[in-house]
Amino acid sequence: MAQKNFAVLLLGANLGDKIKMFADVETHITDHIGNCIKKSAIYSSEAWGFESNDLFYNQVLIVETEYSAHDTLLRCQAIENKCGRVRHENAGYESRTIDIDILYFNNDIIDAEDLTIPHPLLHKRKFALVPLCEVLPEYIHPILLVSNQNLLANCDDNSTVQVVSEAK
């Protein structure tokens, strides 16, 4: 029997029908990565790191998977591509139909060219920490060695993060 890993994924989008996109992405994740065992509400916030007229929506999913962190990353990127994600070379942060970030993978610490886990900006982003605290408040960040709740309480990001749709 394959080992069960736990991937904590952050969905983000600010273009198109974001709620429908998240539902479609969750279906693709279930089909190609593993079973979604818990999810947060969907939250809205202003763009982070660039200017946009469109609010971002974010949601955290906890997924049980038999795949490695790198295989999970490749599968997330394939889902993004299938759902219309377009990446522009050297564009930096930009509007998008979907983005899937791996925030945590088990308690692993990975520092590879194509993958860094825990997500290196997690503790600076309220839009990630608020939904994360809904589903994993007591989880201890494996590098910073403090809980997600503590990360949120000490986050310098003062943006507004509001519930759009309760978890179902």
DRENTOR-402339 format. One record per atom (N, C-alpha, C, O): residue in three letters; atom name; x, y, z. Coordinates in steps of 0.001 Angstrom, whole numbers. Atoms other than C-alpha are relative to their C-alpha. Layout:
BEGIN
REC guke loti      px      py      pz
REC  ala   CA       X       Y       Z
...
END
This chain:
BEGIN
REC guke loti      px      py      pz
REC  met    N     849   -1188       0
REC  met   CA       0       0       0
REC  met    C     894    1251       0
REC  met    O    1890    1313     721
REC  ala    N    -787   -1220     136
REC  ala   CA    1313    3447    -943
REC  ala    C    -105     847    1267
REC  ala    O   -1126     848    1956
REC  gln    N     -24    -901   -1146
REC  gln   CA    2312    5912    1753
REC  gln    C    -983    1141    -225
REC  gln    O   -1112    1655   -1336
REC  lys    N     907   -1142      89
REC  lys   CA    -268    8584    2508
REC  lys    C     742    1251     430
REC  lys    O    1285    1325    1532
REC  asn    N    -583   -1298    -275
REC  asn   CA    1069   12104    2331
REC  asn    C   -1129    1015     107
REC  asn    O   -2230     802    -401
REC  phe    N     990   -1056    -136
REC  phe   CA    -754   15279    3242
REC  phe    C     552    1283    -595
REC  phe    O    1562    1817    -137
REC  ala    N    -372   -1237     667
REC  ala   CA    -509   18283     951
REC  ala    C    -998    1080     403
REC  ala    O   -2209     871     348
REC  val    N     842   -1143    -319
REC  val   CA   -1836   21646    2074
REC  val    C     140     970   -1167
REC  val    O    1199    1562   -1378
REC  leu    N     -14    -781    1231
REC  leu   CA   -2767   23547   -1077
REC  leu    C    -784    1293     174
REC  leu    O   -1808    1333     856
REC  leu    N     706   -1274      19
REC  leu   CA   -3756   27168   -1555
REC  leu    C    -431     288   -1431
REC  leu    O     405     398   -2328
REC  leu    N     531    -402    1289
REC  leu   CA   -6035   27981   -4489
REC  leu    C    -131    1516     -16
REC  leu    O    -538    2122     975
REC  gly    N     140   -1440     148
REC  gly   CA   -5961   31545   -5777
REC  gly    C    -425     346   -1415
REC  gly    O      26    -280   -2374
REC  ala    N     455    -445    1327
REC  ala   CA   -7706   33328   -8652
REC  ala    C    -603    1389     122
REC  ala    O   -1164    1752    1156
REC  asn    N     690   -1286      22
REC  asn   CA   -8872   36783   -9638
REC  asn    C    -614     306   -1368
REC  asn    O   -1028    1438   -1619
REC  leu    N     623    -172    1313
REC  leu   CA  -10170   36285  -13185
REC  leu    C   -1091   -1043    -201
REC  leu    O    -972   -2173     272
REC  gly    N    1065     946     338
REC  gly   CA  -13385   34677  -14422
REC  gly    C    -899    -325    1176
REC  gly    O    -926     392    2176
REC  asp    N     912     478   -1043
REC  asp   CA  -15939   32770  -12342
REC  asp    C     833    -801    1005
REC  asp    O    1019   -2009     854
REC  lys    N    -965     581    -921
REC  lys   CA  -13655   32072   -9407
REC  lys    C    -590   -1147     822
REC  lys    O      92   -2144    1059
REC  ile    N     606    1062    -809
REC  ile   CA  -16083   29987   -7348
REC  ile    C    -183   -1265    -838
REC  ile    O      90   -2366    -359
REC  lys    N     115    1166     887
REC  lys   CA  -16838   27700  -10310
REC  lys    C    1380    -593    -270
REC  lys    O    1538   -1813    -286
REC  met    N   -1362     475     240
REC  met   CA  -13100   27486  -11030
REC  met    C     489    -834    1173
REC  met    O    1076   -1897     974
REC  phe    N    -459     748   -1175
REC  phe   CA  -12389   26375   -7455
REC  phe    C    -677   -1366      73
REC  phe    O     -38   -2358     420
REC  ala    N     707    1288       6
REC  ala   CA  -15067   23668   -7715
REC  ala    C     595    -930   -1062
REC  ala    O     809   -2114    -802
REC  asp    N    -605     799    1072
REC  asp   CA  -13602   22474  -11039
REC  asp    C    1385    -486     404
REC  asp    O    1728   -1647     178
REC  val    N   -1356     363    -420
REC  val   CA  -10068   22501   -9621
REC  val    C     -51   -1071    1084
REC  val    O     755   -2001    1067
REC  glu    N     121    1027   -1038
REC  glu   CA  -11164   20518   -6569
REC  glu    C    -307   -1367    -624
REC  glu    O     222   -2386    -181
REC  thr    N     295    1256     708
REC  thr   CA  -12613   17878   -8922
REC  thr    C    1271    -551    -648
REC  thr    O    1549   -1745    -544
REC  his    N   -1255     438     630
REC  his   CA   -9319   17747  -10865
REC  his    C     993    -493    1042
REC  his    O    1686   -1485     815
REC  ile    N    -901     427   -1075
REC  ile   CA   -7347   17501   -7618
REC  ile    C    -398   -1386     491
REC  ile    O     457   -2251     674
REC  thr    N     482    1304    -443
REC  thr   CA   -9532   14598   -6469
REC  thr    C     331   -1077   -1037
REC  thr    O     724   -2186    -674
REC  asp    N    -253     967    1072
REC  asp   CA   -9105   12872   -9856
REC  asp    C    1480    -287    -215
REC  asp    O    1837   -1400    -598
REC  his    N   -1400     138     416
REC  his   CA   -5344   13441  -10245
REC  his    C    1036      90    1127
REC  his    O    2213    -196     910
REC  ile    N    -960    -113   -1104
REC  ile   CA   -3783   14040   -6813
REC  ile    C    -437    -844    1187
REC  ile    O     337   -1659    1689
REC  gly    N     476     775   -1135
REC  gly   CA   -5935   12611   -4037
REC  gly    C   -1253     604     604
REC  gly    O   -1805    1585     106
REC  asn    N    1248    -354    -658
REC  asn   CA   -8862   12954   -1692
REC  asn    C     148    1279     825
REC  asn    O    1059    1396    1645
REC  cys    N      45   -1234    -791
REC  cys   CA   -9654   16413    -300
REC  cys    C    -693    -338    1316
REC  cys    O   -1885    -644    1340
REC  ile    N     561     410   -1285
REC  ile   CA  -10145   15724    3401
REC  ile    C    -514    1179     830
REC  ile    O   -1270     991    1783
REC  lys    N     493   -1182    -715
REC  lys   CA  -10740   19296    4580
REC  lys    C     241    1212    -875
REC  lys    O    1219    1269   -1619
REC  lys    N    -200   -1235     756
REC  lys   CA  -11206   22723    3044
REC  lys    C    -555    1182     775
REC  lys    O   -1485    1059    1572
REC  ser    N     436   -1235    -649
REC  ser   CA  -11594   26287    4204
REC  ser    C   -1145     616    -789
REC  ser    O   -1505     159   -1874
REC  ala    N     911    -863     750
REC  ala   CA  -14199   28806    3243
REC  ala    C     808     654   -1126
REC  ala    O    2033     541   -1166
REC  ile    N    -663    -790    1041
REC  ile   CA  -13413   30920     181
REC  ile    C      39    1442     493
REC  ile    O    -964    1982     961
REC  tyr    N    -228   -1350    -499
REC  tyr   CA  -11977   34320    1061
REC  tyr    C     357     933   -1153
REC  tyr    O     893     500   -2173
REC  ser    N    -405   -1009     987
REC  ser   CA  -11518   37548    -903
REC  ser    C     988     962     633
REC  ser    O     965    1207    1839
REC  ser    N    -966   -1002    -445
REC  ser   CA   -8692   40052    -672
REC  ser    C     512     763   -1214
REC  ser    O     349     330   -2355
REC  glu    N    -642    -775    1066
REC  glu   CA   -6923   42720   -2685
REC  glu    C    1207    -780    -520
REC  glu    O    1720   -1670     159
REC  ala    N   -1210     604     563
REC  ala   CA   -4064   41673   -4963
REC  ala    C    1175     267     940
REC  ala    O    1216    1288    1625
REC  trp    N   -1181    -104    -863
REC  trp   CA    -763   41122   -3138
REC  trp    C    1227      26    -896
REC  trp    O    1455    -904   -1670
REC  gly    N   -1241     -81     763
REC  gly   CA    2488   42279   -4696
REC  gly    C    -127     675   -1352
REC  gly    O     874     874   -2041
REC  phe    N     222    -726    1252
REC  phe   CA     913   44040   -7692
REC  phe    C   -1380     642      38
REC  phe    O   -2193     327     907
REC  glu    N    1285    -689      72
REC  glu   CA   -2014   46271   -8669
REC  glu    C    -969    -764    -897
REC  glu    O    -595   -1231   -1973
REC  ser    N    1044     629     807
REC  ser   CA   -5263   44756   -9926
REC  ser    C   -1343     577     417
REC  ser    O   -1559     880    1590
REC  asn    N    1361    -455    -304
REC  asn   CA   -8864   45937  -10166
REC  asn    C    -884   -1148     477
REC  asn    O   -1986    -917     974
REC  asp    N     794    1184    -329
REC  asp   CA  -10068   42377   -9507
REC  asp    C     436    -588    1338
REC  asp    O    1625    -800    1573
REC  leu    N    -291     646   -1271
REC  leu   CA  -10313   40881   -6021
REC  leu    C     480   -1424    -232
REC  leu    O      29   -2102   -1155
REC  phe    N    -423    1392      15
REC  phe   CA   -8499   37625   -5428
REC  phe    C    -900    -809     916
REC  phe    O   -1347    -320    1953
REC  tyr    N     650     971    -860
REC  tyr   CA  -10309   34616   -4037
REC  tyr    C    1055   -1045     345
REC  tyr    O    1884   -1403    -491
REC  asn    N    -929    1023    -451
REC  asn   CA   -8366   32061   -1991
REC  asn    C    -726   -1030     831
REC  asn    O   -1711    -728    1504
REC  gln    N     552    1093    -792
REC  gln   CA   -9137   28704    -425
REC  gln    C    1119    -998     274
REC  gln    O    1952   -1260    -593
REC  val    N    -971    1032    -362
REC  val   CA   -7031   26123    1410
REC  val    C    -684   -1356     -38
REC  val    O   -1791   -1528     473
REC  leu    N     447    1386      34
REC  leu   CA   -7477   22413     718
REC  leu    C    1069    -875     639
REC  leu    O    2260    -680     395
REC  ile    N    -922    1014    -500
REC  ile   CA   -5903   19567    2670
REC  ile    C    -304   -1267    -787
REC  ile    O   -1431   -1761    -786
REC  val    N     175    1124     912
REC  val   CA   -5361   16662     302
REC  val    C     878   -1162     449
REC  val    O    2075   -1003     688
REC  glu    N    -730    1225    -286
REC  glu   CA   -4371   13110    1144
REC  glu    C     443    -590   -1340
REC  glu    O    -385    -797   -2227
REC  thr    N    -508     458    1291
REC  thr   CA   -2132   11793   -1639
REC  thr    C    1062   -1065     178
REC  thr    O    1749   -1116    1198
REC  glu    N   -1078     996      10
REC  glu   CA     132    8890   -2469
REC  glu    C    1227     533    -740
REC  glu    O    2266    -128    -777
REC  tyr    N   -1085    -558     806
REC  tyr   CA    2328   11164   -4600
REC  tyr    C    1004     762     856
REC  tyr    O     682    1234    1946
REC  ser    N   -1038    -791    -651
REC  ser   CA    5587   12826   -3603
REC  ser    C    -317    1488    -161
REC  ser    O   -1222    1863    -906
REC  ala    N     181   -1447     121
REC  ala   CA    5839   16593   -3185
REC  ala    C     261     455   -1434
REC  ala    O    -510    1250   -1972
REC  his    N    -303    -410    1373
REC  his   CA    7468   16973   -6618
REC  his    C   -1068    -477    -984
REC  his    O   -1458     263   -1887
REC  asp    N    1077     483     876
REC  asp   CA    4852   14778   -8302
REC  asp    C   -1272     814     220
REC  asp    O   -1995    1109    -732
REC  thr    N    1170    -830    -305
REC  thr   CA    2141   16779   -6543
REC  thr    C     129    1358    -684
REC  thr    O    -842    1862   -1249
REC  leu    N    -233   -1274     689
REC  leu   CA    3699   20007   -7868
REC  leu    C    -285    -134   -1493
REC  leu    O    -992     695   -2065
REC  leu    N     213     193    1442
REC  leu   CA    3740   18649  -11431
REC  leu    C   -1481    -191    -314
REC  leu    O   -1972     318   -1322
REC  arg    N    1433     214     198
REC  arg   CA     126   17528  -11102
REC  arg    C    -784    1295     205
REC  arg    O   -1746    1554    -517
REC  cys    N     643   -1312    -200
REC  cys   CA    -899   20951   -9720
REC  cys    C     216     889   -1224
REC  cys    O    -712    1564   -1668
REC  gln    N    -284    -810    1186
REC  gln   CA     802   22655  -12671
REC  gln    C    -796    -482   -1202
REC  gln    O   -1261     331   -2001
REC  ala    N     808     548    1103
REC  ala   CA    -967   20310  -15117
REC  ala    C   -1462     430     152
REC  ala    O   -2121     752    -836
REC  ile    N    1376    -448    -246
REC  ile   CA   -4308   21194  -13490
REC  ile    C    -121    1484    -330
REC  ile    O   -1087    1895    -973
REC  glu    N      16   -1426     341
REC  glu   CA   -3482   24910  -13731
REC  glu    C     -64     190   -1516
REC  glu    O    -861     986   -2012
REC  asn    N     -25    -104    1470
REC  asn   CA   -2693   24482  -17441
REC  asn    C   -1341    -414    -597
REC  asn    O   -1868     253   -1487
REC  lys    N    1290     500     501
REC  lys   CA   -5868   22463  -18041
REC  lys    C   -1116    1015     240
REC  lys    O   -2070    1093    -533
REC  cys    N    1025    -973    -368
REC  cys   CA   -7882   25229  -16352
REC  cys    C     283    1400    -546
REC  cys    O    -338    2374    -119
REC  gly    N    -199   -1261     703
REC  gly   CA   -6462   27989  -18544
REC  gly    C    1040     931     573
REC  gly    O    1106    2094     175
REC  arg    N   -1059    -858    -560
REC  arg   CA   -3544   29301  -16485
REC  arg    C    1024     293   -1092
REC  arg    O    1510    -614   -1767
REC  val    N   -1019    -428     956
REC  val   CA   -1186   31292  -18690
REC  val    C    1103     685     797
REC  val    O     845    1623    1552
REC  arg    N   -1152    -601    -678
REC  arg   CA    2296   32105  -17389
REC  arg    C     790     814   -1012
REC  arg    O    1073     348   -2116
REC  his    N    -811    -861     852
REC  his   CA    4249   34998  -18868
REC  his    C    1411      46     566
REC  his    O    1590     255    1766
REC  glu    N   -1399     -18    -422
REC  glu   CA    8053   34871  -18723
REC  glu    C     334    1310     701
REC  glu    O      23    2386     190
REC  asn    N    -499   -1154    -751
REC  asn   CA    9510   37250  -16117
REC  asn    C   -1071    1048     297
REC  asn    O    -754    2226     463
REC  ala    N    1080    -961    -237
REC  ala   CA    6102   38843  -15515
REC  ala    C    -168     334    1481
REC  ala    O    -783    1346    1818
REC  gly    N     234    -218   -1426
REC  gly   CA    6236   38562  -11728
REC  gly    C   -1437    -343     344
REC  gly    O   -2048   -1197    -299
REC  tyr    N    1386     257    -388
REC  tyr   CA    2872   38626   -9983
REC  tyr    C    -932     592   -1040
REC  tyr    O    -700    1688   -1550
REC  glu    N     961    -476     989
REC  glu   CA     -94   38947  -12324
REC  glu    C   -1358    -637     248
REC  glu    O   -1470   -1613     988
REC  ser    N    1336     573     -98
REC  ser   CA   -3820   38297  -12603
REC  ser    C      11   -1399    -598
REC  ser    O     807   -1704   -1487
REC  arg    N       3    1381     484
REC  arg   CA   -4723   34658  -13175
REC  arg    C   -1359    -649     199
REC  arg    O   -2132    -265    1076
REC  thr    N    1230     772    -132
REC  thr   CA   -7585   32237  -13685
REC  thr    C     110    -980    1160
REC  thr    O    -885   -1265    1826
REC  ile    N    -207     929   -1111
REC  ile   CA   -6051   29803  -11163
REC  ile    C    1489     -80     330
REC  ile    O    2351     -18    -547
REC  asp    N   -1348     242    -495
REC  asp   CA   -2949   29343   -9062
REC  asp    C    -149   -1017    1118
REC  asp    O   -1029    -884    1969
REC  ile    N      16    1004   -1064
REC  ile   CA   -2260   26308   -6878
REC  ile    C    1389     -22     624
REC  ile    O    2358    -421     -21
REC  asp    N   -1265      21    -728
REC  asp   CA     489   26690   -4285
REC  asp    C     -17   -1120    1032
REC  asp    O   -1044   -1384    1657
REC  ile    N    -164     971   -1081
REC  ile   CA    1765   23952   -2001
REC  ile    C     550     769    1196
REC  ile    O    1686    1242    1166
REC  leu    N    -434    -716   -1194
REC  leu   CA    1941   25561    1443
REC  leu    C     847    -901     893
REC  leu    O    1927    -519    1346
REC  tyr    N    -687    1003    -814
REC  tyr   CA    2961   22459    3390
REC  tyr    C    -145   -1349    -684
REC  tyr    O   -1084   -1573   -1447
REC  phe    N     101    1388     464
REC  phe   CA    3650   18831    2522
REC  phe    C     524    -856    1146
REC  phe    O    1724    -876    1421
REC  asn    N    -330     694   -1248
REC  asn   CA    3587   16568    5586
REC  asn    C     679    1021     914
REC  asn    O     180    2134    1078
REC  asn    N    -823    -945    -768
REC  asn   CA    6209   18165    7856
REC  asn    C    1305     242    -733
REC  asn    O    2304     630    -126
REC  asp    N   -1221     -46     805
REC  asp   CA    8726   18224    5015
REC  asp    C     540    1417    -139
REC  asp    O    -201    2400    -135
REC  ile    N    -704   -1226     365
REC  ile   CA   11283   20931    4388
REC  ile    C     724    -315   -1302
REC  ile    O    1602   -1178   -1339
REC  ile    N    -573     234    1327
REC  ile   CA   12212   21079     699
REC  ile    C     508    1334    -538
REC  ile    O    -215    2330    -543
REC  asp    N    -584   -1199     599
REC  asp   CA   14545   23616    -886
REC  asp    C     660    -417   -1312
REC  asp    O    1873    -613   -1384
REC  ala    N    -472     409    1318
REC  ala   CA   14851   22661   -4543
REC  ala    C    -186    1170    -966
REC  ala    O    -876    2139    -649
REC  glu    N      93   -1084     978
REC  glu   CA   15178   24821   -7641
REC  glu    C   -1442     284    -393
REC  glu    O   -1824    1437    -590
REC  asp    N    1379    -148     472
REC  asp   CA   11556   24194   -8621
REC  asp    C   -1058     -81    1097
REC  asp    O   -2249      54     818
REC  leu    N     989     197   -1062
REC  leu   CA    9935   23697   -5211
REC  leu    C     608     346    1358
REC  leu    O    1665    -162    1732
REC  thr    N    -402    -335   -1369
REC  thr   CA   10247   25259   -1752
REC  thr    C   -1197    -228     913
REC  thr    O   -2260     369     738
REC  ile    N    1048     322    -977
REC  ile   CA    8201   23830    1118
REC  ile    C     636      47    1380
REC  ile    O    1712    -517    1581
REC  pro    N    1238    -759      92
REC  pro   CA    6952   25300    3365
REC  pro    C     138    1164    -990
REC  pro    O    1239    1616   -1302
REC  his    N     -21   -1118     948
REC  his   CA    5965   28043     952
REC  his    C     769    1155     651
REC  his    O     462    1539    1779
REC  pro    N    -893    -975    -626
REC  pro   CA    8625   30731    1528
REC  pro    C    -640    1334     392
REC  pro    O     -83    2055    1220
REC  leu    N     655   -1272    -337
REC  leu   CA    6181   33681    1686
REC  leu    C   -1251    -188     854
REC  leu    O   -1952     780    1151
REC  leu    N    1210     323    -751
REC  leu   CA    3442   31955    3679
REC  leu    C    -203     920    1200
REC  leu    O   -1298    1453    1383
REC  his    N     125    -772   -1240
REC  his   CA    4126   33840    6926
REC  his    C    -187    1500    -236
REC  his    O    -450    2244     710
REC  lys    N     157   -1418     328
REC  lys   CA    3914   37211    5109
REC  lys    C   -1330     309    -669
REC  lys    O   -1620    1471    -954
REC  arg    N    1211    -163     804
REC  arg   CA     564   36670    3383
REC  arg    C   -1251    -332     804
REC  arg    O   -1544   -1496    1077
REC  lys    N    1235     191    -765
REC  lys   CA   -2640   37177    5318
REC  lys    C   -1032    -784    -809
REC  lys    O   -1800   -1561    -242
REC  phe    N     974     716     837
REC  phe   CA   -4671   35877    2343
REC  phe    C     219   -1504      36
REC  phe    O    -710   -2265    -238
REC  ala    N    -274    1432    -155
REC  ala   CA   -2985   32500    2863
REC  ala    C    -205    -435    1444
REC  ala    O    -738   -1515    1700
REC  leu    N      66     376   -1415
REC  leu   CA   -2838   32519    6661
REC  leu    C   -1426     -79     545
REC  leu    O   -1720    -949    1365
REC  val    N    1376      15    -533
REC  val   CA   -6525   33313    7301
REC  val    C    -706   -1326    -338
REC  val    O   -1218   -1977     573
REC  pro    N     640    1295     258
REC  pro   CA   -7920   30267    5422
REC  pro    C     784   -1174     590
REC  pro    O     192   -2179     983
REC  leu    N    -815    1056    -592
REC  leu   CA   -5002   28160    6666
REC  leu    C    -340    -180    1478
REC  leu    O    -438   -1309    1960
REC  cys    N     350      81   -1420
REC  cys   CA   -5869   29000   10277
REC  cys    C   -1397    -573     231
REC  cys    O   -1684   -1120    1296
REC  glu    N    1331     600    -128
REC  glu   CA   -9451   27954    9642
REC  glu    C     106   -1524      58
REC  glu    O    -623   -2164     816
REC  val    N     -73    1462     102
REC  val   CA   -8368   24378    8802
REC  val    C    1147    -619     794
REC  val    O    1066   -1788    1169
REC  leu    N   -1164     541    -720
REC  leu   CA   -4986   23978   10584
REC  leu    C     589    1046     960
REC  leu    O    1758    1407     825
REC  pro    N    -496   -1084    -852
REC  pro   CA   -4680   26592   13350
REC  pro    C    1209    -391     852
REC  pro    O    2093     434    1081
REC  glu    N   -1049     425    -935
REC  glu   CA   -2377   24554   15596
REC  glu    C    1212    -622    -690
REC  glu    O    2202    -937     -30
REC  tyr    N   -1119     615     719
REC  tyr   CA    -112   23138   12872
REC  tyr    C    1256     851     182
REC  tyr    O    1204    2076      71
REC  ile    N   -1263    -695    -241
REC  ile   CA    3525   24035   13574
REC  ile    C     816      71   -1285
REC  ile    O    1142    -951   -1888
REC  his    N    -840    -237    1179
REC  his   CA    5504   25564   10703
REC  his    C    1348    -688     252
REC  his    O    2004    -386    1248
REC  pro    N   -1195     802    -289
REC  pro   CA    8476   23153   10361
REC  pro    C    1331     757      -9
REC  pro    O    2342     215     436
REC  ile    N   -1234    -801     -43
REC  ile   CA   11063   25936    9904
REC  ile    C     -89    1059    1086
REC  ile    O     831    1207    1890
REC  leu    N     151   -1092    -966
REC  leu   CA    9714   28827   11985
REC  leu    C    -378    -496    1395
REC  leu    O    -225     226    2380
REC  leu    N     316     673   -1258
REC  leu   CA    8525   26416   14713
REC  leu    C   -1030     735     860
REC  leu    O    -945     749    2088
REC  val    N    1144    -601    -675
REC  val   CA    5380   28361   15570
REC  val    C   -1269    -429    -736
REC  val    O   -1205    -843   -1893
REC  ser    N    1267     428     598
REC  ser   CA    1704   27601   14898
REC  ser    C    -453     982   -1076
REC  ser    O      -4    2127   -1135
REC  asn    N     591    -881    1009
REC  asn   CA    -240   28979   11969
REC  asn    C    -711    1177     670
REC  asn    O    -644    2302     176
REC  gln    N     665   -1088    -738
REC  gln   CA   -2296   30992   14497
REC  gln    C    1001    1062     413
REC  gln    O     725    2257     308
REC  asn    N   -1043    -928    -418
REC  asn   CA     916   32548   15799
REC  asn    C     535     772   -1204
REC  asn    O     795    1972   -1108
REC  leu    N    -445    -686    1219
REC  leu   CA    2060   33322   12244
REC  leu    C    -984    1103    -382
REC  leu    O    -575    2212    -724
REC  leu    N    1016    -988     353
REC  leu   CA   -1246   35106   11568
REC  leu    C      13    1163     998
REC  leu    O     -66    2324     597
REC  ala    N       3   -1052   -1028
REC  ala   CA   -1137   37015   14870
REC  ala    C    1183     954    -160
REC  ala    O    1093    2121     221
REC  asn    N   -1207    -804     142
REC  asn   CA    2350   38289   14014
REC  asn    C     279     448   -1431
REC  asn    O    1356     966   -1726
REC  cys    N    -174    -360    1409
REC  cys   CA    1827   38897   10286
REC  cys    C     -92    1518    -174
REC  cys    O   -1003    2160     348
REC  asp    N     -12   -1450     245
REC  asp   CA    2698   42421    9130
REC  asp    C    -975     438   -1098
REC  asp    O   -1220    1633   -1263
REC  asp    N     935    -298    1078
REC  asp   CA     239   42215    6215
REC  asp    C   -1297     538     619
REC  asp    O   -1936    -154    1411
REC  asn    N    1210    -592    -585
REC  asn   CA   -2652   44559    7065
REC  asn    C   -1183      12    -970
REC  asn    O   -2136     767    -777
REC  ser    N    1101      43     965
REC  ser   CA   -4877   43698    4095
REC  ser    C   -1246    -635     626
REC  ser    O   -1164   -1355    1621
REC  thr    N    1276     536    -462
REC  thr   CA   -8540   42812    4580
REC  thr    C    -290   -1307    -724
REC  thr    O    -243   -1375   -1952
REC  val    N     329    1317     546
REC  val   CA   -9457   39152    4085
REC  val    C   -1389    -352     530
REC  val    O   -1593    -455    1740
REC  gln    N    1390     222    -399
REC  gln   CA  -13205   38391    4081
REC  gln    C    -558   -1284    -587
REC  gln    O    -191   -1676   -1695
REC  val    N     659    1202     500
REC  val   CA  -15307   35248    3733
REC  val    C    -954     364   -1130
REC  val    O   -1743    1303   -1016
REC  val    N     907    -158    1135
REC  val   CA  -17085   35016     379
REC  val    C   -1020   -1125      -8
REC  val    O   -2209    -909    -243
REC  ser    N     849    1187      49
REC  ser   CA  -18462   31491     586
REC  ser    C     476    -993    1047
REC  ser    O    1653   -1351    1083
REC  glu    N    -359     963   -1050
REC  glu   CA  -18544   29093    3533
REC  glu    C     419   -1330    -615
REC  glu    O     -12   -1674   -1715
REC  ala    N    -421    1333     456
REC  ala   CA  -16869   25691    3169
REC  ala    C   -1211    -932     -29
REC  ala    O   -2079    -884     843
REC  lys    N    1116     950     137
REC  lys   CA  -19227   22967    1980
REC  lys    C     518   -1409      68
REC  lys    O    -260   -2358     -27
END
